[in-house]
Amino acid sequence: MPLNLSIIIPTLGYRSLFDEVLDAVKTVKPAEIVVIAPKHDYVLASLEVKELINFQVGPKGRGAALAYGAEVASQEWLLFVHDDTVLAANAHDEIKRFISDPNHINKAGYFIFKQDEDHIKSWLLEKLVMLRNIFLALPYGDQGLLIHKNLYHQLGGFRIDYPMMEDVDFICKLGRKRLVRLNAQAVTSAVRYRNSYLKRIARNARCLFLYFSGKDPIEIAKIYEQVV
C-alpha cells in the first residue's frame, strides 16, 4: 500500500546529527522528504540530488517553517519531525499501521519520547514527558506529529507568527480525543540538557506556564533562548 506520506523536517542548518535523522526517515518508504531551511545552504541543497530530497528555502521561525513545509508537501499525509530527532527502526510499521486505519483520518499520531543517552537524568525526563502526555495530553514537537493534510488545514495549521510554542498551540487545537500514541520511539538529542537538566526542565515548565497565561510566544522564545 502506498503511504502517500510527506515527511517535513525544518532545520537551521547542517549538523552532524542531521545525517542520522535523514537515514532514519529514509527507511519510511515510499515517502516524500521535505527539508526546510531558512536560507540557501549548498550542503543541504546538494541532498536534493543525492538523496532525492525536496529541499526548500523557507521562512525563519519553526512555526513558519513547519507551515511552509505543509504547503509545499505533495502527499495526503504529513509527518513533522525535528532535525535533532531520529525515528526508531520500527517507525515505518507504526506509521503504515496508523495510516491504513480509516478511523485515523481525523486523528493525529505522536511517538514515544526518548533521549539519545542512557543516564538516570534522561530516564527521569522521559518519565516526566510520559506523565505530561498522559495527564495533560501535550506531546511536544520533538515527539513528531503524523496527521492527514485535511485535518491539519481544518485546524488552521501551525501558527506562522510563533517562533516557538507552535506545537503546543496546535496540539491544544487537536485535543486529547484526537491524539494517538504510536508504539515507536522518537530519539531526541540530549545536548540542550547536558549543562543542567533541572534548569532546562524548570525553564520549559516556565515557558509552558507563561504560554497558558497569555504571554506572547515571541517573548517566551527570548526566555527559552537564555543560556542555562
Secondary structure as the mmCIF struct_conf table of DSSP 4:
data_model
#
loop_
_struct_conf.conf_type_id
_struct_conf.id
_struct_conf.beg_label_comp_id
_struct_conf.beg_label_asym_id
_struct_conf.beg_label_seq_id
_struct_conf.end_label_comp_id
_struct_conf.end_label_asym_id
_struct_conf.end_label_seq_id
STRN STRN1 LEU A 5 PRO A 10
BEND BEND1 LEU A 12 GLY A 13
HELX_RH_AL_P HELX_RH_AL_P1 SER A 16 VAL A 25
TURN_TY1_P TURN_TY1_P1 LYS A 26 THR A 27
BEND BEND2 VAL A 28 VAL A 28
BEND BEND3 PRO A 30 PRO A 30
STRN STRN2 ALA A 31 ALA A 37
BEND BEND4 PRO A 38 LYS A 39
HELX_RH_AL_P HELX_RH_AL_P2 TYR A 42 ALA A 45
TURN_TY1_P TURN_TY1_P2 SER A 46 SER A 46
HELX_RH_AL_P HELX_RH_AL_P3 LEU A 47 LYS A 50
BEND BEND5 GLU A 51 GLU A 51
STRN STRN3 ASN A 54 VAL A 57
BEND BEND6 LYS A 60 GLY A 61
HELX_RH_AL_P HELX_RH_AL_P4 ARG A 62 VAL A 72
BEND BEND7 GLN A 75 GLU A 76
STRN STRN4 TRP A 77 PHE A 80
TURN_TY1_P TURN_TY1_P3 ASP A 83 ASP A 84
STRN STRN5 THR A 85 LEU A 87
TURN_TY1_P TURN_TY1_P4 ALA A 89 ASN A 90
HELX_RH_AL_P HELX_RH_AL_P5 ALA A 91 SER A 100
HELX_RH_3T_P HELX_RH_3T_P1 PRO A 102 ASN A 106
STRN STRN6 ALA A 108 GLN A 115
BEND BEND8 ASP A 116 GLU A 117
HELX_RH_AL_P HELX_RH_AL_P6 ILE A 120 LEU A 136
HELX_RH_3T_P HELX_RH_3T_P2 GLY A 141 GLN A 143
STRN STRN7 LEU A 145 HIS A 148
HELX_RH_AL_P HELX_RH_AL_P7 LYS A 149 GLN A 154
TURN_TY1_P TURN_TY1_P5 LEU A 155 GLY A 156
BEND BEND9 PHE A 158 PHE A 158
TURN_TY1_P TURN_TY1_P6 ILE A 160 ASP A 161
BEND BEND10 PRO A 163 MET A 164
HELX_RH_AL_P HELX_RH_AL_P8 GLU A 166 LEU A 174
HELX_RH_3T_P HELX_RH_3T_P3 ARG A 176 ARG A 178
STRN STRN8 LEU A 179 THR A 188
HELX_RH_3T_P HELX_RH_3T_P4 VAL A 191 TYR A 193
BEND BEND11 ARG A 194 ASN A 195
HELX_RH_AL_P HELX_RH_AL_P9 TYR A 197 PHE A 212
TURN_TY1_P TURN_TY1_P7 SER A 213 GLY A 214
HELX_RH_AL_P HELX_RH_AL_P10 PRO A 217 TYR A 224
TURN_TY1_P TURN_TY1_P8 GLU A 225 GLU A 225
BEND BEND12 GLN A 226 GLN A 226
#
